[in-house]
């Protein structure tokens, strides 16, 4: 994209470009995470249990939510 094209983008278009770039980067990390989990599980020497992808790297949207936090969120409270 040329500088002139970039400067002509609206805020919504910039947001869309950034969202796409972040999703692409996250997909690459997920692919690497999956491959690492496969290698760890195939080796069988490093751990006795099966290692999941989330055991190696957990993204924000995959974070475990405590039952108390979920209950508070259901009532519209967002205490941390």
C-alpha positions as CSV (number, residue, x, y, z in Angstrom):
1,X,0.0,0.0,0.0
2,X,1.4,3.3,-0.9
3,X,1.7,6.2,1.5
4,X,-1.0,8.2,-0.4
5,X,-3.4,5.2,-0.2
6,X,-2.7,4.8,3.5
7,X,-3.3,8.5,4.2
8,X,-6.7,8.3,2.4
9,X,-8.1,5.6,4.6
10,X,-10.9,6.3,7.0
11,X,-10.8,5.4,10.6
12,X,-13.0,2.3,10.0
13,X,-10.8,1.2,7.2
14,X,-7.7,1.6,9.3
15,X,-9.4,-0.4,12.1
16,X,-10.3,-3.2,9.6
17,X,-6.7,-3.3,8.3
18,X,-5.3,-3.5,11.8
19,X,-7.8,-6.2,12.8
20,X,-6.9,-8.3,9.8
21,X,-3.2,-8.0,10.6
22,X,-3.7,-8.9,14.2
23,X,-5.8,-12.0,13.2
24,X,-3.2,-13.1,10.7
25,X,-0.4,-12.8,13.4
26,X,-2.5,-14.7,15.9
27,X,-3.2,-17.5,13.3
28,X,0.6,-17.8,12.9
29,X,1.1,-18.1,16.6
30,X,-1.7,-20.7,16.9
31,X,0.0,-22.7,14.1
32,X,3.3,-22.6,15.9
33,X,1.6,-23.5,19.2
34,X,-0.1,-26.5,17.6
35,X,3.2,-27.7,16.1
36,X,5.0,-27.4,19.4
37,X,2.3,-29.4,21.2
38,X,2.5,-32.1,18.6
39,X,6.3,-32.3,19.0
40,X,6.1,-32.4,22.8
41,X,3.4,-35.1,22.7
42,X,5.2,-37.2,20.1
43,X,8.5,-37.2,22.0
44,X,6.8,-38.6,25.1
45,X,10.0,-37.9,27.1
46,X,9.3,-34.5,28.4
47,X,5.9,-35.1,30.1
48,X,3.8,-38.0,31.2
49,X,0.5,-36.4,30.3
50,X,-0.8,-35.1,26.9
51,X,0.1,-31.4,26.5
52,X,-2.6,-29.2,24.9
53,X,-1.9,-26.2,22.8
54,X,-3.4,-24.0,25.6
55,X,-1.0,-25.5,28.1
56,X,1.8,-24.0,26.0
57,X,0.3,-20.6,25.1
58,X,-3.1,-19.2,26.1
59,X,-4.6,-16.2,24.3
60,X,-6.7,-13.6,26.2
61,X,-10.0,-15.0,24.8
62,X,-9.0,-18.5,26.0
63,X,-8.3,-17.4,29.6
64,X,-10.1,-19.4,32.2
65,X,-12.7,-17.4,34.0
66,X,-13.4,-18.1,37.7
67,X,-16.9,-18.9,38.6
68,X,-17.1,-15.9,40.8
69,X,-16.0,-13.6,38.0
70,X,-18.5,-15.2,35.6
71,X,-21.3,-14.6,38.2
72,X,-20.3,-11.0,38.6
73,X,-20.2,-10.5,34.9
74,X,-23.6,-11.9,34.5
75,X,-24.9,-9.2,36.9
76,X,-23.1,-6.5,34.9
77,X,-20.2,-6.1,37.3
78,X,-16.7,-6.2,36.0
79,X,-14.6,-6.5,39.2
80,X,-11.1,-7.9,38.7
